[in-house]
């Protein structure tokens, strides 16, 4: 049975679980591996700023594949990870998870509006188009996070957010590319 939006409840639940698993995994890697390594190598970087923020890549892909529903799928895991990261000593504003997700969605919509030919049709956009969405979302995100954490727009800190978001996006994107290549390779081996 389909609901008015076109997805069954089972499909919504499956999408929610998949998105949550990927977001929590990306955030956990950032919190448990990247953040301690960053503090060892760059002790003068503020704790709210990650120079390799993997969840941004997940947000970009979720917003592309699920649109506004992706925002709803991301909210619970984003707040869960906010709670866990605040317990790890990383202070975050309670509005930041919601703002992060909405900034990414707005960035996607602006790029889609500006370049409709690249986001229409059955074929996936090129990686550069995804990168443009990630950059646009990251610019909105960095401005908002700088204002939330610093109470003013500090361009140096905003640039740090953009660098971390974009580095995280590219790492997630390349992991996904090689995962698909590996899956195709396994499918060819099974067919043989």
LODO-803439 format. One record per residue (C-alpha): z, y, x; residue in one letter. Coordinates in pm, whole numbers, padded with zeros to 5 digits, always signed. Example, Ala and Ser with C-alpha at 12.3 -4.5 7.8 and 13.67 -1.06 7.14 Angstrom:
# residues 2
+00780-00450+01230A;+00714-00106+01367S;
END
This chain:
# residues 192
+00000+00000+00000X;-00101+00338+00142X;+00097+00655+00104X;-00078+00988+00026X;-00126+01067+00396X;-00333+00755+00456X;-00093+00549+00665X;+00124+00269+00536X;+00496+00282+00600X;+00453-00009+00842X;+00193+00188+01041X;+00420+00494+01053X;+00706+00278+01176X;+00488+00112+01442X;+00358+00451+01560X;+00710+00592+01569X;+00839+00297+01775X;+00548+00311+02021X;+00581+00687+02067X;+00958+00660+02108X;+00934+00383+02367X;+00681+00575+02576X;+00867+00906+02549X;+01206+00754+02630X;+01057+00561+02923X;+00887+00870+03064X;+01198+01082+03019X;+01422+00812+03168X;+01200+00789+03476X;+01214+01166+03510X;+01590+01181+03459X;+01682+00873+03662X;+01432+00885+03947X;+01250+01218+03972X;+01550+01449+03913X;+01776+01292+04181X;+01488+01280+04430X;+01403+01642+04352X;+01764+01751+04404X;+01771+01572+04741X;+01445+01727+04860X;+01463+02067+04688X;+01830+02146+04632X;+01755+02511+04548X;+01547+02423+04234X;+01740+02472+03908X;+01841+02150+03731X;+01657+02240+03407X;+01328+02243+03596X;+01150+01921+03687X;+00861+01941+03930X;+00725+01615+03782X;+00800+01608+03408X;+00641+01287+03276X;+00723+01342+02904X;+00470+01626+02887X;+00190+01375+02937X;+00329+01165+02654X;+00354+01471+02427X;-00009+01568+02494X;-00141+01220+02417X;+00079+01178+02107X;-00029+01514+01965X;-00394+01430+02030X;-00382+01085+01869X;-00145+01160+01580X;-00178+01536+01518X;+00108+01691+01323X;+00251+01344+01257X;+00298+01314+01633X;+00541+01606+01615X;+00750+01411+01365X;+00727+01091+01573X;+00847+01274+01887X;+01144+01467+01745X;+01402+01182+01730X;+01338+01055+02085X;+01322+01411+02221X;+01666+01488+02078X;+01805+01153+02194X;+01692+01228+02548X;+01831+01584+02519X;+02171+01438+02442X;+02149+01192+02731X;+02031+01456+02978X;+02309+01694+02875X;+02557+01414+02948X;+02394+01384+03292X;+02480+01748+03357X;+02148+01912+03270X;+02224+02195+03028X;+01962+02240+02759X;+01937+02465+02460X;+01953+02274+02128X;+01618+02425+02028X;+01435+02319+02344X;+01320+01968+02234X;+01170+02103+01914X;+01012+02397+02094X;+00865+02167+02364X;+00690+01955+02103X;+00568+02246+01892X;+00438+02430+02201X;+00231+02125+02288X;+00098+02098+01933X;+00008+02469+01922X;-00165+02436+02261X;-00370+02144+02129X;-00466+02331+01812X;-00574+02639+02009X;-00794+02437+02244X;-00936+02242+01951X;-01012+02570+01771X;-01169+02728+02081X;-01372+02417+02174X;-01438+02229+01847X;-01742+02045+01984X;-01525+01872+02245X;-01279+01739+01988X;-01514+01628+01715X;-01674+01290+01679X;-01563+00937+01749X;-01572+00964+02128X;-01259+01058+02321X;-01264+01398+02491X;-01309+01404+02867X;-01001+01411+03091X;-01066+01782+03162X;-01028+01855+02791X;-00695+01672+02783X;-00598+01869+03093X;-00683+02195+02916X;-00465+02092+02621X;-00183+02003+02862X;-00216+02337+03040X;-00224+02542+02721X;+00077+02357+02579X;+00257+02392+02910X;+00204+02769+02921X;+00362+02808+02576X;+00636+02564+02672X;+00715+02737+03003X;+00738+03080+02843X;+00973+02949+02576X;+01188+02744+02814X;+01222+03038+03055X;+01334+03262+02770X;+01577+03000+02637X;+01735+02927+02975X;+01712+03261+03152X;+01714+03504+02855X;+01415+03676+03014X;+01067+03580+03120X;+01089+03491+03490X;+00734+03420+03608X;+00849+03215+03909X;+01054+02979+03689X;+00777+02973+03425X;+00531+02868+03696X;+00773+02591+03795X;+00770+02459+03439X;+00389+02465+03433X;+00371+02280+03767X;+00616+02015+03647X;+00443+01969+03312X;+00097+01946+03464X;+00207+01709+03742X;+00375+01490+03480X;+00066+01500+03260X;-00166+01391+03543X;+00064+01108+03651X;+00091+00980+03290X;-00282+01018+03238X;-00372+00826+03553X;-00122+00552+03468X;-00288+00523+03127X;-00638+00515+03278X;-00546+00235+03517X;-00360+00046+03244X;-00677+00048+03032X;-00886-00063+03330X;-00642-00344+03398X;-00650-00447+03031X;-01033-00451+03037X;-01027-00658+03354X;-00789-00908+03192X;-01014-00921+02883X;-01315-01001+03105X;-01122-01276+03281X;-01018-01426+02944X;-01379-01415+02820X;-01508-01595+03129X;
END
